[in-house]
Amino acid sequence: MPTMIRTIVRPLVTEKTSAAYQDRGEYTFEVHPDATKTTIKAAIESLFGVKVTGVWTSQQRGKPRRVGGSAGLRPRWKKAIVTLKAGDSIAIFEG
């Protein structure tokens, strides 16, 4: 099981995720593949000082890649979509 700091790998900031947090207040993160919803919630609340009301997770499969004559797969990863209490926000997404 990952530690609290290693649970959250990085925030995912794309056009689609930017629209999601502006419209619905949903923030998207790449998280450790073994992280559970409760550990993700605890990590977000302790790292950013906000109140989490919902967590949705999904496993993203690794895409096939070919480099020269060798073929392989990119690693799988886990995505978490987090909803915060009304009025709360995470500053790294606002920039």
C-alpha positions, 0 to 999 in steps of 0.5 A, a space after each residue: 500500500 502506498 504512503 500518503 504522499 505517494 498516493 497522489 502521483 500528479 494532477 491531470 490538467 487537460 482541456 476536458 478536466 479543466 472544463 470539469 472543475 470549472 463546471 462541476 468542481 471535479 478535480 482529476 488526479 493520477 494516483 498509485 494503482 494500489 490506492 483505494 478510494 478512502 486513501 485517496 480521499 484522506 490524501 487529498 484532504 491532508 495535502 490540500 486542506 479541503 473537504 472531499 465529498 466524492 471519489 470515482 476511480 478507473 483503471 487506464 489500460 496500457 497502450 501498445 507501443 512499438 519502437 523499431 522492431 520491438 513491441 511492448 505495452 506502456 504501463 497501466 495507471 489509475 485515474 481518480 476524479 474527486 469532488 469537493 465540498 461547495 466553496 472549496 478549491 485546489 489552487 494548482 488547478 486555478 493557474 
